């Protein structure tokens, strides 16, 4: 998405412009859908506030993007430096794509197949596991499904396309 966005203002042919714009639109839609699905998978029924935060960021971006472009629009001449604004927005998208790809591959999130099995409550207070031990055991039970690796690569390519 970042590369296609950066290329849009430099294209001289209208069919190529439409093609690059369509690729950018499909990539943006796929990215938005994947982000929504990722949030729903991570937080299940508690995903509401996180989805609202994601969509708040969409709205914030819609407010900020014209502010980025404003200084590059020239009133007095036929030329425009709008390419710079597109390159700035494209760079932001590429950087965020790299960050998301790093978070996914760093192992901070692993999808689960279902609810974790409850642990028996020990009778002796000295046998009560710490919260850290419980989190370690829970993270060991989570595994990344093979299809997610494929989806992550596709999403990363779409963000960089």
C-alpha positions in Angstrom: 0.0 0.0 0.0 2.8 2.4 0.8 4.6 2.0 -2.5 1.4 2.2 -4.5 0.3 5.4 -2.6 3.7 6.9 -3.3 3.5 6.1 -7.0 0.1 7.5 -7.6 1.0 11.2 -8.1 3.8 10.3 -10.5 1.8 8.3 -13.0 1.0 10.1 -16.3 -1.4 7.5 -17.8 -5.0 7.4 -16.6 -5.4 3.6 -17.0 -2.2 2.9 -15.1 -3.4 5.4 -12.4 -6.7 3.5 -12.1 -4.9 0.2 -11.9 -2.5 1.4 -9.2 -5.4 3.0 -7.3 -7.4 -0.3 -7.5 -4.4 -2.3 -6.2 -4.1 0.2 -3.3 -7.8 0.0 -2.6 -7.8 -3.8 -2.5 -4.7 -3.8 -0.3 -6.3 -1.3 2.1 -9.5 -3.2 2.3 -7.7 -6.5 3.0 -5.5 -4.8 5.6 -8.5 -3.3 7.4 -10.4 -6.6 7.3 -7.3 -8.5 8.6 -6.8 -6.0 11.4 -10.4 -6.3 12.5 -10.3 -10.1 12.4 -7.0 -10.1 14.3 -8.5 -7.9 17.1 -11.6 -10.1 17.3 -9.4 -13.2 17.6 -7.2 -11.8 20.2 -9.9 -10.4 22.6 -13.0 -12.4 21.6 -16.0 -10.9 23.4 -13.9 -8.2 25.0 -12.9 -6.8 21.6 -15.3 -3.9 21.6 -13.0 -1.2 23.1 -10.1 -2.3 20.9 -12.2 -2.2 17.7 -13.4 1.3 18.7 -9.8 2.4 19.2 -8.8 1.0 15.8 -11.6 2.9 14.1 -10.7 6.0 16.1 -7.3 5.7 14.6 -8.9 5.5 11.1 -10.8 8.7 11.8 -7.7 10.4 13.2 -5.8 9.5 10.0 -8.6 11.0 7.9 -8.2 14.3 9.8 -4.4 14.3 9.7 -3.9 13.3 6.0 -5.3 16.6 4.6 -3.2 18.5 7.1 -0.1 16.7 5.7 -1.1 17.6 2.2 -2.0 21.3 2.8 1.5 22.8 2.8 2.3 21.1 -0.6 -0.7 22.5 -2.5 0.4 25.6 -4.3 -2.2 28.3 -5.1 -0.3 30.5 -7.4 1.0 28.1 -10.1 0.0 25.1 -12.1 2.6 22.9 -10.5 2.2 21.1 -7.3 4.5 19.4 -4.8 1.8 16.9 -3.9 4.2 14.0 -4.6 5.9 14.9 -1.3 2.7 14.5 0.7 2.0 11.1 -1.0 5.5 9.9 -0.2 5.1 11.0 3.4 1.8 9.1 3.8 3.3 6.1 1.9 6.3 6.0 4.3 4.0 6.1 7.3 2.1 3.1 5.9 5.3 1.2 5.1 6.6 1.8 8.7 3.4 0.7 10.3 3.4 -2.4 8.1 6.9 -3.3 9.2 5.9 -2.8 12.9 2.8 -5.0 12.5 4.7 -7.7 10.7 7.4 -7.5 13.5 4.8 -7.8 16.2 3.2 -10.9 14.5 6.5 -12.7 13.9 8.0 -11.8 17.3 5.7 -14.2 19.0 3.9 -11.7 21.2 0.6 -13.0 20.0 -0.3 -16.6 19.4 -3.8 -17.7 18.3 -5.6 -20.3 20.4 -7.9 -23.1 19.3 -10.2 -22.8 22.3 -10.6 -21.9 25.9 -7.6 -22.9 28.2 -8.3 -25.8 30.5 -8.8 -24.7 34.1 -6.1 -25.6 36.6 -7.0 -27.4 39.8 -6.9 -25.2 42.9 -4.3 -26.5 45.3 -5.3 -26.9 49.0 -1.9 -25.7 50.3 -1.4 -21.9 50.0 2.4 -22.4 49.3 1.4 -24.4 46.2 -0.5 -21.5 44.6 1.2 -20.6 41.4 2.1 -17.0 40.8 0.5 -15.0 38.1 3.7 -15.1 36.1 3.8 -18.9 36.2 0.1 -19.0 35.1 0.9 -16.7 32.1 3.9 -18.8 31.1 1.8 -22.0 31.1 -1.0 -20.3 29.2 1.5 -18.9 26.6 3.0 -22.4 26.2 -0.4 -23.8 25.3 -1.0 -21.4 22.5 0.2 -22.3 19.0 0.1 -20.4 15.7 -2.1 -22.1 13.1 -0.2 -22.8 9.9 -2.7 -20.8 7.8 -1.9 -17.7 9.9 1.7 -17.7 8.7 0.5 -17.7 5.1 -2.0 -14.9 5.9 0.6 -12.9 7.7 3.0 -13.0 4.7 0.1 -12.0 2.4 -0.8 -9.1 4.7 2.8 -8.0 4.9 3.1 -8.0 1.1 -0.1 -6.0 0.8 1.1 -3.4 3.2 4.4 -3.1 1.3 2.8 -3.2 -2.1 
